[in-house]
Amino acid sequence: MEEHIQLDPLDHRPNNLLLLGLWLRASFIGAAFVVAGFASLIDPPQGVSFLNALTCVLAGGTVAWVAWQKMVALLDRIDEDEPAESGRDDGSKMPPSARASASS
């Protein structure tokens, strides 16, 4: 007989990972606007005023900061939702930093 794995339709992890990816991209876009604004302040191209460049820096910084805060909050929420593995024993009493592979 075939065994079918039943997935819980209320499983929220894929949605959280999708949101995490979107906030990550938003933070990079905000950072790109900050860099473009600073570049326009240092070496202004034709037609870009000081006020436009400053607005680009401030708006990009705000978007990057808000996206970063949302990412951190979402990661904390994902970590809280994960069940704790209290019975796990990996067989080693060494700290994780000492168990690093020799190839790295």
C-alpha positions, 0 to 999 in steps of 0.5 A, a space after each residue: 500500500 502507498 503511504 501518503 503524507 498528510 500536510 497540515 493546511 494551517 502550517 505557517 512556516 512556508 508563509 513565514 519564509 516567504 515573508 522573510 525573503 521579501 523583507 530581506 529584499 526590501 532591506 537590500 533595496 533600501 540600502 541601495 537607495 541610500 548608496 545611490 543618494 550618497 553617490 548623488 550627494 558626492 558627485 551630483 549628476 545633471 538634474 539631481 538636486 541636493 534635496 532629491 539626493 537627501 530624500 533618497 538617503 533618508 527614504 532608503 534608510 527608513 525602508 532598510 531600517 523598517 525591513 531589518 526590524 521586521 526581519 528580526 521580529 519574524 525570525 524571533 517568531 519563527 524560532 519561538 514556533 519551533 518545538 524544542 528538542 529536549 531529548 536530543 543527544 548528539 553524542 558529543 560533550 564538546 562545545 559546538 565551536 570545538 566540533 568544527 570539521 577539520 576541513 574548514 
